[in-house]
Amino acid sequence: MESSQERSSLALERVVGRYENRVRVIGYRHRLAPSELDELFQEVRIRLWKALKDPDSIEGTSASYVYRTASSAAIDLIRR
């Protein structure tokens, strides 16, 4: 039986995979370098995990929520 943490990790990977193209578009729009694009994906995972915690909530994440999360994370990367 999987632990809650393992289920959350799998859910995050499925959601990020499902919306990968949208996150990439945001990165390209903000002219992020390839290394920054990797950082953007990691930041999206972290923010979703912190905000949603429950694997079922993570699985049910909408495209618009991921888009807003990625947009905000991209802007924060640029500010750094």
N, C-alpha and C positions, 0 to 999 in steps of 0.2 A: 504494500500500500504506500502511495506517495504521500510525503509530508505536504503541509500547506505551502511551505516555502518552495518546494519543487513544483507544485501545481502553479504557483504564482509565476515562477520563472518560465515554465512552459507556456502559460497564457500570454506573458509578455512577448515571448518570441513569436507566437502565432499572430498577435495583434500587430507587432512591428512588421512582420513579414507580409501581412495582409495589406498594410498601408505603406509599404516600402517606397513605392513609386511617388506617392504624395509627399513623403518626407524628403525624398531626393529632389523633387521639383522645388520645394522650399529652399533647400540648400543651394541649388543652382541659381534660383532667383536672387538669393542674397550673396551670390558669388563666393561661396565657401570653397576652400581648397579641399582636396580629397581627405586629408587628415582631419580637417574640421568637420567634414561630412560624417566621418566615423564618430567623432565626438558628439555631433548632433544626434545620431542614432542612440548613443549611450545616454545622453541627457534625456532624450524622450523616454527611454526605458525607465530611468531613475524617477522621472517626474510622474509617470503613470503608476509606477509601483508605490510611490509615496502617497499619491492622491487616492488610489483605489484599493490598495492592500489585498482585498479579497479576490481570489482567482476568478470567481464568477463575475464580479464587477469588471475586472480587467477584460475578460472575454467579451463582455457586452459593450465595450467601448465603441462609440460611434466614430465615423470618419471625421466628422467636424471637430470632435474633441481632440483627436490625434493631430489634426491639422493645426488647431489653435495651440496645442502644446508644442508642436514642432516650430511653429512661427515664433512663439515666445522664446523658445530655447535658442533659435537661430539669432534672434536679436540680442539675446544675452551673450552669445558667443562673440558677436561682432563688437559689443561694448567692451569686452575683456581685452 
